[in-house]
Amino acid sequence: MNNFITYIFIIFMVIFGGFSTLYVVVSLPVTIIYKIYRKIKFGEKIL
């Protein structure tokens, strides 16, 4: 029973860790590309 709880906890951590990693991997390049696009198109400051 103790191993079962450990496995459930590990699966839970992997799923939520994967979601947060996926969010960072996708959102960071999108944000950078969006800022560069706005700089070129509208001449706004990047920062």
C-alpha positions as CSV (number, residue, x, y, z in Angstrom):
1,M,0.0,0.0,0.0
2,N,2.9,2.4,0.8
3,N,4.4,1.8,-2.7
4,F,1.1,2.5,-4.3
5,I,0.8,5.9,-2.6
6,T,4.4,6.7,-3.6
7,Y,3.7,5.8,-7.3
8,I,0.5,8.0,-7.3
9,F,2.5,10.9,-5.8
10,I,5.3,10.5,-8.4
11,I,2.8,10.4,-11.2
12,F,1.1,13.5,-9.8
13,M,4.5,15.3,-9.7
14,V,5.4,14.3,-13.2
15,I,2.1,15.5,-14.7
16,F,2.2,18.9,-13.0
17,G,6.0,19.3,-13.6
18,G,5.4,18.6,-17.3
19,F,2.6,21.2,-17.5
20,S,4.8,23.9,-16.0
21,T,7.8,23.0,-18.1
22,L,5.6,23.0,-21.3
23,Y,4.2,26.4,-20.4
24,V,7.7,27.9,-20.0
25,V,9.0,26.2,-23.2
26,V,6.1,27.6,-25.2
27,S,5.4,31.0,-23.7
28,L,9.0,32.3,-23.6
29,P,9.7,32.1,-27.3
30,V,6.2,33.3,-28.1
31,T,6.7,36.4,-25.9
32,I,10.1,37.2,-27.4
33,I,8.8,36.8,-31.0
34,Y,5.7,39.0,-30.1
35,K,7.9,41.7,-28.6
36,I,10.2,41.7,-31.7
37,Y,7.1,41.9,-34.0
38,R,5.7,44.9,-32.1
39,K,9.1,46.6,-32.2
40,I,9.3,46.2,-36.0
41,K,5.7,46.9,-36.8
42,F,4.9,49.8,-34.3
43,G,8.4,50.9,-33.2
44,E,7.6,50.3,-29.5
45,K,10.2,49.7,-26.9
46,I,11.1,46.1,-26.2
47,L,11.4,46.5,-22.5
